[in-house]
Amino acid sequence: MAPQDKNTPPPLPEPLRVAVADSHTHLDMQDSSVEEALAKAASVGVTTVVQVGCDLAGSRWAAETAAAHDSVHATVALHPNEAPRIVLGDPDGWSRQGAREPGGDRALDEALAEIDRLAALPQVRGVGETGLDYFRTGPEGMAAQEASFRAHIEIAKRHDKALVIHDREAHDDVLRILREEGAPDRVVFHCYSGDAEMAKICAAAGYFMSFAGNVTFKNAQHLRDALAVAPPELVLVETDAPFLTPAPYRGRANAPYLIPVTLRAMAEVTSLTEDAMATAVAANTARAFGY
């Protein structure tokens, strides 16, 4: 791919015949306006999006955006990599807030109280993305990450909202903590990253598995194997935009209008037709997020 292609938005895919939802997107990190992104998505049959919060500012923005647009539902949370930054500080300023001083456990408690307040709002349909990330957070941040995850589980249960899980290289511990705390009624593994064996464990627990554009990547056979054994009534589709753009557009910015590319690839992996896959994920997303 020529370098200039990286900045060219992928073309509009053929519209879906059955409307679906993007179960996990970050409109606040995308170049276009919310109105443009929603209109472009709706033009190809992606008529609903779940806007996901990763920090206090993003969670407030998600709630405000969902209040302003009928086709947007919000989730609110401190991302697994955000919790250690609040407690231990972020001298490199890697996150969107820039460099931060250590706030300790008290700062984490204050941030969680704000997430709790936002989670009560009617347009907020989920608590997430929360969970564990052993890829980006080192051992020193694990205690903060785990404490935050457990707190989010409690918030989701108390408000009867879906729990949206970010699980990166932490499968066993995520599943263990869900067992220990007692999972909420509706749990969504966002950007499902486990294998077929884990998919069977999730299915037995009734957890939703949301597949992103990386299910189309050449090196992701384990994701296709997981999708093949996942019950159709527990499968969702997402962009995680602007990240994880599906093949053949990998490396360019993702957006909700590219959901049809991933959904068609998913249908090929399963024995479902495109329309049957779309019908299933549309119903599943509404059930998962209670809209």
C-alpha positions in Angstrom: 0.0 0.0 0.0 1.4 3.4 -0.9 2.0 5.7 2.1 -0.5 8.3 0.9 -3.2 5.6 1.1 -2.9 5.7 4.9 -4.7 9.1 5.0 -7.4 8.2 2.5 -10.6 7.0 4.1 -11.6 3.6 2.9 -14.5 3.6 0.5 -18.1 3.1 1.6 -19.0 -0.6 1.6 -22.1 -2.0 0.0 -25.0 -1.2 2.4 -26.3 -4.0 4.6 -29.9 -5.1 4.0 -30.5 -5.5 7.7 -29.5 -2.6 10.0 -27.0 -3.3 12.7 -25.2 -1.6 15.6 -21.5 -0.8 16.1 -21.3 -2.2 19.7 -18.0 -0.3 20.6 -16.7 2.9 19.0 -14.8 6.0 20.1 -16.3 8.9 18.2 -14.3 11.3 20.3 -11.1 10.0 18.8 -12.3 10.1 15.2 -11.6 12.9 12.7 -15.2 13.5 11.5 -17.9 15.2 13.5 -20.4 13.0 15.3 -23.1 14.0 12.8 -21.0 13.1 9.9 -19.9 9.8 11.4 -23.5 8.8 12.2 -24.8 9.8 8.8 -22.1 7.9 7.0 -22.7 4.8 9.1 -26.5 5.0 8.7 -26.0 5.2 4.9 -24.6 1.6 4.9 -27.0 0.2 7.5 -25.2 0.9 10.7 -28.0 2.8 12.5 -26.9 2.6 16.1 -23.5 3.0 17.9 -22.3 2.4 21.4 -20.0 5.3 22.4 -17.5 4.0 24.9 -15.8 6.0 27.7 -12.2 5.4 28.8 -11.6 8.2 31.3 -13.6 10.8 33.2 -13.6 13.4 30.3 -14.5 10.7 27.7 -17.2 9.2 29.9 -18.9 12.6 30.4 -18.6 13.3 26.7 -20.2 9.9 25.9 -23.1 10.6 28.2 -23.7 14.0 26.7 -23.4 12.7 23.1 -25.9 9.9 23.8 -28.3 12.4 25.4 -28.1 14.5 22.2 -28.5 11.6 19.6 -31.1 8.9 19.7 -28.9 6.5 17.7 -26.0 6.8 20.3 -25.9 4.8 23.5 -23.1 5.5 26.1 -20.9 3.5 28.3 -18.7 5.0 31.1 -15.6 3.8 32.8 -11.9 4.2 33.6 -10.0 2.1 31.1 -7.7 -0.5 32.7 -4.7 1.6 31.7 -6.3 4.8 33.1 -6.7 3.5 36.7 -2.9 3.1 37.3 -2.3 6.6 35.8 -4.7 8.1 38.3 -3.0 6.3 41.2 0.6 6.3 40.2 0.7 9.4 37.9 1.7 9.6 34.3 5.0 11.4 34.0 5.3 10.7 30.2 1.9 12.2 29.5 1.0 9.2 27.4 -2.7 9.5 27.9 -4.9 12.3 26.4 -4.7 14.3 29.7 -1.0 14.8 29.4 1.5 14.4 32.3 -0.1 13.8 35.7 0.9 13.7 39.3 0.3 10.6 41.4 -3.1 10.8 43.1 -3.1 7.6 45.1 -6.1 5.5 46.0 -8.1 8.5 47.1 -8.0 9.9 43.5 -9.1 6.6 42.2 -12.0 6.5 44.6 -13.1 10.0 43.6 -12.9 9.1 39.9 -14.9 5.9 40.5 -17.6 7.9 42.3 -18.0 10.1 39.2 -18.3 6.9 37.0 -20.9 5.7 39.5 -22.9 8.9 39.1 -22.7 8.8 35.3 -23.7 5.1 35.3 -27.1 6.1 36.8 -28.0 8.1 33.7 -30.7 6.6 31.4 -28.7 7.1 28.2 -25.7 5.3 29.7 -26.3 1.6 28.9 -23.1 0.1 30.1 -20.1 0.3 32.4 -16.9 -0.1 30.5 -14.4 -0.4 29.0 -13.0 -1.9 32.2 -11.0 -5.0 32.9 -7.3 -5.9 32.8 -4.5 -5.0 30.4 -1.2 -6.8 31.0 0.2 -5.6 27.7 0.5 -1.9 28.6 0.4 -1.9 32.4 3.4 -3.3 34.2 3.3 -5.2 37.6 3.4 -1.9 39.6 0.0 -0.9 38.2 -1.8 -4.2 38.6 -3.2 -3.5 42.0 -4.9 -0.3 40.9 -6.1 -2.0 37.7 -7.7 -4.9 39.6 -9.2 -2.6 42.3 -10.8 -0.5 39.5 -12.1 -3.6 37.7 -13.8 -4.9 40.8 -15.3 -1.5 41.5 -16.7 -1.3 38.0 -18.3 -4.8 38.3 -20.1 -3.6 41.4 -21.3 -0.4 39.7 -22.6 -2.3 36.7 -24.5 -4.7 39.0 -26.0 -2.0 41.2 -27.3 0.0 38.2 -28.2 -3.1 36.2 -26.0 -2.0 33.2 -24.0 -4.1 30.8 -20.3 -4.6 31.8 -18.0 -4.0 28.9 -14.6 -5.7 29.3 -11.2 -4.8 27.9 -9.1 -8.0 28.2 -5.6 -7.8 26.9 -3.3 -10.7 27.6 -5.2 -11.3 30.9 -7.8 -13.9 30.0 -7.5 -16.1 33.1 -7.5 -13.3 35.6 -10.4 -11.5 34.0 -12.5 -14.7 34.1 -11.4 -15.4 37.7 -12.4 -11.9 38.9 -15.8 -12.2 37.2 -16.3 -15.5 39.1 -15.1 -14.0 42.4 -17.2 -10.9 42.2 -20.2 -12.5 40.6 -20.7 -11.2 37.0 -23.5 -8.7 36.1 -26.4 -10.1 34.1 -24.9 -8.8 30.9 -21.2 -9.0 30.1 -19.6 -8.0 26.8 -16.0 -9.0 25.9 -15.1 -6.1 23.7 -12.7 -6.9 20.9 -12.8 -10.5 21.8 -9.2 -11.8 21.9 -9.4 -15.3 23.3 -9.3 -18.6 21.5 -12.0 -21.2 20.8 -11.6 -22.8 24.3 -12.2 -19.5 26.0 -15.2 -18.8 23.7 -16.8 -22.0 25.1 -16.2 -20.8 28.7 -17.7 -17.4 27.8 -20.7 -19.1 26.1 -21.3 -21.3 29.1 -21.4 -18.2 31.3 -23.7 -16.4 28.8 -21.1 -13.7 28.1 -21.4 -11.8 24.8 -18.4 -11.8 22.5 -17.9 -8.7 20.3 -15.7 -9.2 17.3 -13.7 -6.3 15.7 -11.8 -5.8 12.4 -8.9 -7.9 13.6 -11.0 -11.0 12.9 -10.1 -10.3 9.3 -6.4 -10.2 9.9 -4.3 -13.0 8.3 -2.6 -13.9 11.6 -5.9 -14.1 13.6 -7.0 -17.6 12.9 -7.6 -18.1 16.6 -10.3 -15.4 16.5 -12.0 -17.0 13.5 -11.9 -20.4 15.4 -13.5 -18.7 18.4 -16.2 -17.1 16.3 -17.0 -20.5 14.7 -17.8 -22.0 18.0 -19.5 -18.9 19.6 -23.3 -19.3 19.8 -24.9 -16.9 17.3 -27.1 -15.4 20.0 -24.0 -14.2 21.9 -22.0 -12.6 19.0 -21.7 -8.8 18.5 -19.8 -6.7 15.9 -17.7 -3.6 16.6 -15.2 -1.2 15.1 -13.3 0.0 18.2 -12.8 2.9 15.8 -10.5 4.6 15.0 -8.5 1.4 15.8 -8.5 -2.1 14.3 -9.5 -1.3 10.8 -10.5 -4.5 8.9 -8.6 -5.9 6.0 -8.0 -4.8 3.3 -7.8 -1.3 4.9 -5.6 -2.2 7.9 -3.5 0.8 8.8 -6.1 3.4 7.9 -8.5 5.1 10.3 -11.5 3.0 11.3 -15.0 4.4 11.6 -18.5 2.9 12.2 -19.4 2.9 8.4 -16.9 0.0 8.0 -18.9 -2.4 10.1 -20.3 -4.1 7.0 -16.7 -5.2 6.0 -16.2 -7.0 9.3 -19.8 -8.4 9.4 -19.4 -10.0 6.0 -16.1 -11.6 7.0 -17.8 -12.9 10.2 -20.7 -14.4 8.1 -18.1 -16.2 6.0 -16.5 -17.8 9.1 -19.9 -19.0 10.4 -22.6 -20.9 8.5 -24.9 -17.9 8.6 -25.8 -15.7 5.6 -25.0 -12.0 5.8 -28.6 -11.2 6.5 -28.9 -13.8 9.3 -25.6 -12.6 10.9 -26.9 -9.0 10.7 -30.2 -10.0 12.2 -28.5 -11.8 15.0 -26.0 -9.1 16.0 -28.7 -6.4 15.8 -30.9 -8.3 18.3 -27.9 -9.3 20.5 -26.6 -5.7 20.8 -30.0 -4.4 21.8 -30.3 -7.2 24.4 -26.8 -6.7 25.7 -27.2 -3.0 26.2 -30.9 -2.9 27.0 -32.2 -0.5 24.4 
